[in-house]
């Protein structure tokens, strides 16, 4: 008969400890960091470019682009006029806290108000690991379908905001707005859901307001501490 043992040690404990250190550093530096997650092709980089365009005159912004290979996205961000670094994950399907900490060392976060971590593109691995970000945000594009919260529940559970992107394509895809919101809120009642099209610059204002409100709250919490 096989021997059975019970392991009570959390295999993510070391990662979670580093993530806590990252959040403490972000608080100290008064830097708000968003972990942006989505499937490949959901529109992460397009959304970032539109967001940067709207906010870069008011905030010092930096972007960490995580990919298994290539530097295409980082080059696009640099061309938009903000600091960007490319993080190659060595084959890993998501960023963890140690990778995030190493990437942060390339920035002087004390001189940045807002940092975006554009995580590796998929709806599974990034949801499983705490990067130490201030907030988690996921993008679900209309072409992907309104059933994704049913198929990838963890992603929609761990995020503070869900952005329904590419709403300008609704005429070509069957996408039920009410159903997707209901499915998200069943998993995560506190999640905010915004519908937008970064390409057409539609519906961006609520998303931008959320960022600005959270930057202010983040810095206020640091001051109160």
Secondary structure, 3 states (H helix, E strand, C coil): CCCCCCCCCCCCHHHHHHHHHHHHHHHHHCCEEEEEEECCCCCHHHHHHHHHHHHCCCCCEEEEEEECCCCHHHHHHHHCCCEEEEEECCCCCCCCHHHHHHHHCCCCHHHCCEEEEECCCCCCHHHHCCCCCCEEEEEEEHHHCCCHHHHCHHHHHHCCEEEEECHHHHHHCCCCHHHHHHHHHHHCCCCEEEECECCCCECHHHHHHHHHHHHHHHHHHHHHC
